[in-house]
Amino acid sequence: MYAIVRTGGKQYQVAPGERVRVEKLAGSVGDTIELTDVLLVADGEKVTIGQPVVDGAKVMARIVEQDKARKVLVFKKKRRKGYRVKNGHRQEYTALEIKEISA
């Protein structure tokens, strides 16, 4: 069984027992959250596709980690002008452990 959920402007394929890193969600480590933007639920041969979401479907997940990703360096330069800018960015994320999918 698996589902396609939408969170943080992205879509993720999730299945019970797996971990997934999504854009930062409110909550602390150990909290249980409910993802209700379920776009598709597949259970063996039975596939339910929402328009745009599946009515009554939800995915229960537990927050495992709240952290920042590795630093991404941004370097800008214009040749022969002496213009150089170096910036860094660390995107915050939430690691979720999928508990159950109910349709």
VOZARO-790139 format. One record per atom (N, C-alpha, C): residue number from 1; chain; atom name; x, y, z. Coordinates in Angstrom, 2 decimals. Layout:
REM VOZARO-790139
NODE,i,ch,at,x,y,z
NODE,NUM,A,CA,X,Y,Z
...
END
This chain:
REM VOZARO-790139
NODE,i,ch,at,x,y,z
NODE,1,A,N,0.84,-1.18,0.00
NODE,1,A,CA,0.00,0.00,0.00
NODE,1,A,C,0.88,1.24,0.00
NODE,2,A,N,0.52,2.23,-0.82
NODE,2,A,CA,1.23,3.49,-0.83
NODE,2,A,C,0.27,4.61,-1.18
NODE,3,A,N,0.74,5.84,-0.98
NODE,3,A,CA,-0.07,7.02,-1.26
NODE,3,A,C,0.83,8.12,-1.81
NODE,4,A,N,0.22,9.04,-2.54
NODE,4,A,CA,0.90,10.24,-3.00
NODE,4,A,C,0.32,11.40,-2.20
NODE,5,A,N,1.17,12.12,-1.46
NODE,5,A,CA,0.70,13.24,-0.65
NODE,5,A,C,1.37,14.52,-1.14
NODE,6,A,N,0.69,15.64,-0.88
NODE,6,A,CA,1.22,16.95,-1.26
NODE,6,A,C,1.45,17.76,0.01
NODE,7,A,N,2.67,18.23,0.18
NODE,7,A,CA,3.01,19.10,1.30
NODE,7,A,C,4.19,19.97,0.91
NODE,8,A,N,4.15,21.22,1.30
NODE,8,A,CA,5.25,22.14,1.00
NODE,8,A,C,5.41,22.42,-0.48
NODE,9,A,N,4.34,22.30,-1.26
NODE,9,A,CA,4.41,22.57,-2.69
NODE,9,A,C,5.02,21.44,-3.51
NODE,10,A,N,5.27,20.30,-2.86
NODE,10,A,CA,5.85,19.15,-3.56
NODE,10,A,C,4.98,17.92,-3.32
NODE,11,A,N,5.18,16.90,-4.14
NODE,11,A,CA,4.45,15.65,-3.99
NODE,11,A,C,5.43,14.53,-3.62
NODE,12,A,N,4.99,13.67,-2.69
NODE,12,A,CA,5.84,12.58,-2.22
NODE,12,A,C,5.07,11.27,-2.26
NODE,13,A,N,5.74,10.19,-2.67
NODE,13,A,CA,5.16,8.86,-2.59
NODE,13,A,C,5.58,8.27,-1.25
NODE,14,A,N,4.59,7.88,-0.44
NODE,14,A,CA,4.88,7.37,0.91
NODE,14,A,C,4.23,6.01,1.10
NODE,15,A,N,4.85,5.21,1.96
NODE,15,A,CA,4.31,3.90,2.32
NODE,15,A,C,4.52,3.74,3.83
NODE,16,A,N,3.69,2.93,4.50
NODE,16,A,CA,3.85,2.74,5.94
NODE,16,A,C,5.23,2.19,6.30
NODE,17,A,N,5.83,2.79,7.34
NODE,17,A,CA,7.12,2.34,7.82
NODE,17,A,C,8.32,3.05,7.23
NODE,18,A,N,8.13,3.85,6.19
NODE,18,A,CA,9.29,4.52,5.61
NODE,18,A,C,9.42,5.95,6.12
NODE,19,A,N,10.64,6.50,5.96
NODE,19,A,CA,10.92,7.87,6.37
NODE,19,A,C,11.03,8.75,5.14
NODE,20,A,N,10.54,9.98,5.27
NODE,20,A,CA,10.59,10.93,4.17
NODE,20,A,C,10.92,12.31,4.73
NODE,21,A,N,11.77,13.06,4.00
NODE,21,A,CA,12.12,14.42,4.41
NODE,21,A,C,11.30,15.40,3.59
NODE,22,A,N,10.52,16.24,4.29
NODE,22,A,CA,9.65,17.21,3.63
NODE,22,A,C,10.05,18.62,4.09
NODE,23,A,N,9.47,19.63,3.43
NODE,23,A,CA,9.69,21.00,3.86
NODE,23,A,C,9.22,21.16,5.31
NODE,24,A,N,9.78,22.12,6.02
NODE,24,A,CA,9.53,22.28,7.46
NODE,24,A,C,8.05,22.37,7.78
NODE,25,A,N,7.62,21.56,8.76
NODE,25,A,CA,6.26,21.57,9.28
NODE,25,A,C,6.30,21.96,10.75
NODE,26,A,N,5.23,22.57,11.22
NODE,26,A,CA,5.14,22.96,12.62
NODE,26,A,C,5.00,21.72,13.49
NODE,27,A,N,5.66,21.72,14.64
NODE,27,A,CA,5.59,20.60,15.56
NODE,27,A,C,6.96,20.26,16.10
NODE,28,A,N,6.97,19.45,17.15
NODE,28,A,CA,8.24,19.04,17.74
NODE,28,A,C,8.43,17.54,17.54
NODE,29,A,N,9.64,17.09,17.82
NODE,29,A,CA,9.98,15.68,17.63
NODE,29,A,C,9.09,14.82,18.52
NODE,30,A,N,8.51,13.77,17.93
NODE,30,A,CA,7.63,12.87,18.66
NODE,30,A,C,6.15,13.16,18.43
NODE,31,A,N,5.82,14.34,17.91
NODE,31,A,CA,4.42,14.68,17.63
NODE,31,A,C,3.89,13.85,16.47
NODE,32,A,N,2.60,13.58,16.51
NODE,32,A,CA,1.93,12.89,15.40
NODE,32,A,C,1.17,13.93,14.60
NODE,33,A,N,1.36,13.89,13.28
NODE,33,A,CA,0.64,14.83,12.42
NODE,33,A,C,-0.18,14.05,11.40
NODE,34,A,N,-1.14,14.74,10.84
NODE,34,A,CA,-2.06,14.14,9.87
NODE,34,A,C,-1.94,14.89,8.56
NODE,35,A,N,-1.58,14.20,7.49
NODE,35,A,CA,-1.50,14.79,6.16
NODE,35,A,C,-2.80,14.47,5.43
NODE,36,A,N,-3.56,15.52,5.09
NODE,36,A,CA,-4.87,15.32,4.48
NODE,36,A,C,-4.89,15.60,2.98
NODE,37,A,N,-3.80,16.16,2.44
NODE,37,A,CA,-3.72,16.41,1.00
NODE,37,A,C,-3.24,15.14,0.30
NODE,38,A,N,-4.10,14.14,0.24
NODE,38,A,CA,-3.75,12.85,-0.36
NODE,38,A,C,-4.29,12.84,-1.79
NODE,39,A,N,-3.39,12.72,-2.76
NODE,39,A,CA,-3.77,12.78,-4.17
NODE,39,A,C,-4.10,11.42,-4.76
NODE,40,A,N,-3.50,10.36,-4.21
NODE,40,A,CA,-3.71,9.01,-4.73
NODE,40,A,C,-3.47,8.01,-3.62
NODE,41,A,N,-4.29,6.95,-3.60
NODE,41,A,CA,-4.10,5.85,-2.67
NODE,41,A,C,-4.14,4.56,-3.47
NODE,42,A,N,-3.09,3.74,-3.34
NODE,42,A,CA,-3.03,2.46,-4.04
NODE,42,A,C,-2.90,1.35,-3.01
NODE,43,A,N,-3.85,0.41,-3.06
NODE,43,A,CA,-3.85,-0.73,-2.15
NODE,43,A,C,-3.97,-2.00,-2.98
NODE,44,A,N,-2.82,-2.54,-3.37
NODE,44,A,CA,-2.82,-3.72,-4.24
NODE,44,A,C,-3.32,-3.36,-5.63
NODE,45,A,N,-4.42,-4.00,-6.04
NODE,45,A,CA,-5.00,-3.74,-7.35
NODE,45,A,C,-5.94,-2.54,-7.34
NODE,46,A,N,-6.38,-2.11,-6.15
NODE,46,A,CA,-7.34,-1.00,-6.03
NODE,46,A,C,-6.59,0.32,-5.96
NODE,47,A,N,-6.79,1.18,-6.95
NODE,47,A,CA,-6.14,2.49,-6.99
NODE,47,A,C,-7.23,3.56,-7.00
NODE,48,A,N,-7.14,4.50,-6.05
NODE,48,A,CA,-8.10,5.60,-5.96
NODE,48,A,C,-7.37,6.89,-6.26
NODE,49,A,N,-7.84,7.59,-7.29
NODE,49,A,CA,-7.22,8.86,-7.69
NODE,49,A,C,-8.19,9.97,-7.35
NODE,50,A,N,-7.69,11.00,-6.67
NODE,50,A,CA,-8.53,12.13,-6.27
NODE,50,A,C,-8.62,13.17,-7.36
NODE,51,A,N,-9.64,14.03,-7.21
NODE,51,A,CA,-9.83,15.12,-8.16
NODE,51,A,C,-10.12,16.40,-7.41
NODE,52,A,N,-9.19,17.13,-6.82
NODE,52,A,CA,-7.77,16.85,-6.81
NODE,52,A,C,-7.33,15.95,-5.66
NODE,53,A,N,-8.12,15.85,-4.56
NODE,53,A,CA,-7.71,15.02,-3.44
NODE,53,A,C,-8.72,13.90,-3.23
NODE,54,A,N,-8.27,12.82,-2.60
NODE,54,A,CA,-9.15,11.68,-2.29
NODE,54,A,C,-9.95,12.04,-1.04
NODE,55,A,N,-11.29,11.98,-1.14
NODE,55,A,CA,-12.16,12.33,-0.02
NODE,55,A,C,-11.99,11.33,1.12
NODE,56,A,N,-11.77,11.85,2.32
NODE,56,A,CA,-11.68,11.02,3.51
NODE,56,A,C,-10.35,10.31,3.71
NODE,57,A,N,-9.42,10.48,2.80
NODE,57,A,CA,-8.12,9.81,2.93
NODE,57,A,C,-7.18,10.67,3.77
NODE,58,A,N,-6.37,10.00,4.59
NODE,58,A,CA,-5.38,10.73,5.38
NODE,58,A,C,-4.19,9.81,5.65
NODE,59,A,N,-3.07,10.45,5.89
NODE,59,A,CA,-1.83,9.74,6.19
NODE,59,A,C,-1.37,10.22,7.56
NODE,60,A,N,-1.19,9.27,8.47
NODE,60,A,CA,-0.70,9.58,9.81
NODE,60,A,C,0.81,9.39,9.84
NODE,61,A,N,1.52,10.39,10.38
NODE,61,A,CA,2.98,10.34,10.42
NODE,61,A,C,3.47,10.89,11.76
NODE,62,A,N,4.67,10.47,12.13
NODE,62,A,CA,5.29,10.95,13.37
NODE,62,A,C,6.54,11.74,13.00
NODE,63,A,N,6.73,12.90,13.65
NODE,63,A,CA,7.91,13.72,13.40
NODE,63,A,C,9.11,13.07,14.08
NODE,64,A,N,10.12,12.74,13.27
NODE,64,A,CA,11.31,12.06,13.77
NODE,64,A,C,12.44,13.06,13.99
NODE,65,A,N,12.48,14.11,13.15
NODE,65,A,CA,13.62,15.04,13.20
NODE,65,A,C,13.20,16.40,12.65
NODE,66,A,N,13.68,17.46,13.28
NODE,66,A,CA,13.55,18.83,12.78
NODE,66,A,C,14.97,19.36,12.67
NODE,67,A,N,15.43,19.64,11.46
NODE,67,A,CA,16.82,20.02,11.29
NODE,67,A,C,16.98,20.90,10.06
NODE,68,A,N,18.25,21.21,9.74
NODE,68,A,CA,18.57,21.95,8.53
NODE,68,A,C,19.39,21.05,7.61
NODE,69,A,N,19.21,21.22,6.31
NODE,69,A,CA,19.93,20.43,5.32
NODE,69,A,C,21.37,20.96,5.20
NODE,70,A,N,22.16,20.29,4.38
NODE,70,A,CA,23.53,20.74,4.14
NODE,70,A,C,23.53,22.11,3.48
NODE,71,A,N,24.60,22.85,3.68
NODE,71,A,CA,24.69,24.20,3.14
NODE,71,A,C,24.86,24.17,1.62
NODE,72,A,N,24.11,25.04,0.96
NODE,72,A,CA,24.23,25.23,-0.49
NODE,72,A,C,24.92,26.57,-0.68
NODE,73,A,N,26.06,26.57,-1.40
NODE,73,A,CA,26.79,27.80,-1.65
NODE,73,A,C,26.31,28.45,-2.93
NODE,74,A,N,26.16,29.78,-2.88
NODE,74,A,CA,25.76,30.57,-4.04
NODE,74,A,C,26.89,31.56,-4.29
NODE,75,A,N,27.50,31.48,-5.46
NODE,75,A,CA,28.62,32.36,-5.79
NODE,75,A,C,28.30,33.09,-7.08
NODE,76,A,N,28.36,34.43,-7.01
NODE,76,A,CA,28.10,35.26,-8.19
NODE,76,A,C,29.38,36.03,-8.52
NODE,77,A,N,29.64,36.18,-9.83
NODE,77,A,CA,30.84,36.88,-10.26
NODE,77,A,C,30.60,37.50,-11.62
NODE,78,A,N,31.12,38.71,-11.80
NODE,78,A,CA,31.11,39.32,-13.12
NODE,78,A,C,32.56,39.53,-13.53
NODE,79,A,N,32.91,38.99,-14.65
NODE,79,A,CA,34.32,39.03,-15.05
NODE,79,A,C,34.77,40.46,-15.34
NODE,80,A,N,35.99,40.71,-14.97
NODE,80,A,CA,36.68,41.99,-15.20
NODE,80,A,C,36.06,43.16,-14.46
NODE,81,A,N,35.13,42.95,-13.57
NODE,81,A,CA,34.49,44.06,-12.87
NODE,81,A,C,34.81,44.07,-11.37
NODE,82,A,N,35.42,43.03,-10.87
NODE,82,A,CA,35.74,42.98,-9.45
NODE,82,A,C,34.53,42.66,-8.58
NODE,83,A,N,33.46,42.18,-9.20
NODE,83,A,CA,32.22,41.86,-8.46
NODE,83,A,C,32.21,40.39,-8.10
NODE,84,A,N,32.25,40.11,-6.79
NODE,84,A,CA,32.18,38.73,-6.30
NODE,84,A,C,31.32,38.71,-5.04
NODE,85,A,N,30.32,37.83,-5.02
NODE,85,A,CA,29.45,37.67,-3.85
NODE,85,A,C,29.34,36.18,-3.55
NODE,86,A,N,29.55,35.83,-2.29
NODE,86,A,CA,29.43,34.44,-1.87
NODE,86,A,C,28.41,34.37,-0.74
NODE,87,A,N,27.36,33.60,-0.94
NODE,87,A,CA,26.32,33.41,0.06
NODE,87,A,C,26.12,31.93,0.30
NODE,88,A,N,25.55,31.61,1.46
NODE,88,A,CA,25.21,30.23,1.77
NODE,88,A,C,23.79,30.16,2.28
NODE,89,A,N,23.17,28.99,2.11
NODE,89,A,CA,21.79,28.81,2.56
NODE,89,A,C,21.61,27.38,3.07
NODE,90,A,N,20.93,27.25,4.22
NODE,90,A,CA,20.59,25.94,4.76
NODE,90,A,C,19.09,25.86,4.90
NODE,91,A,N,18.46,25.01,4.12
NODE,91,A,CA,17.00,24.86,4.12
NODE,91,A,C,16.56,23.98,5.29
NODE,92,A,N,15.54,24.43,6.02
NODE,92,A,CA,15.01,23.64,7.13
NODE,92,A,C,14.11,22.53,6.58
NODE,93,A,N,14.12,21.38,7.26
NODE,93,A,CA,13.30,20.27,6.84
NODE,93,A,C,12.74,19.53,8.05
NODE,94,A,N,11.74,18.71,7.80
NODE,94,A,CA,11.15,17.85,8.82
NODE,94,A,C,11.21,16.42,8.29
NODE,95,A,N,11.75,15.50,9.10
NODE,95,A,CA,11.78,14.09,8.73
NODE,95,A,C,10.57,13.41,9.36
NODE,96,A,N,9.78,12.73,8.53
NODE,96,A,CA,8.57,12.07,8.98
NODE,96,A,C,8.70,10.55,8.85
NODE,97,A,N,8.15,9.84,9.81
NODE,97,A,CA,8.02,8.38,9.70
NODE,97,A,C,6.54,8.08,9.49
NODE,98,A,N,6.21,7.45,8.39
NODE,98,A,CA,4.82,7.20,8.04
NODE,98,A,C,4.30,6.04,8.87
NODE,99,A,N,3.20,6.26,9.60
NODE,99,A,CA,2.61,5.25,10.46
NODE,99,A,C,1.52,4.45,9.74
NODE,100,A,N,0.53,5.15,9.19
NODE,100,A,CA,-0.57,4.43,8.52
NODE,100,A,C,-1.20,5.30,7.46
NODE,101,A,N,-1.82,4.63,6.50
NODE,101,A,CA,-2.54,5.28,5.42
NODE,101,A,C,-3.98,4.77,5.48
NODE,102,A,N,-4.92,5.68,5.60
NODE,102,A,CA,-6.34,5.27,5.62
NODE,102,A,C,-7.06,5.98,4.49
NODE,103,A,N,-7.87,5.22,3.77
NODE,103,A,CA,-8.58,5.77,2.62
NODE,103,A,C,-10.04,5.98,2.89
END
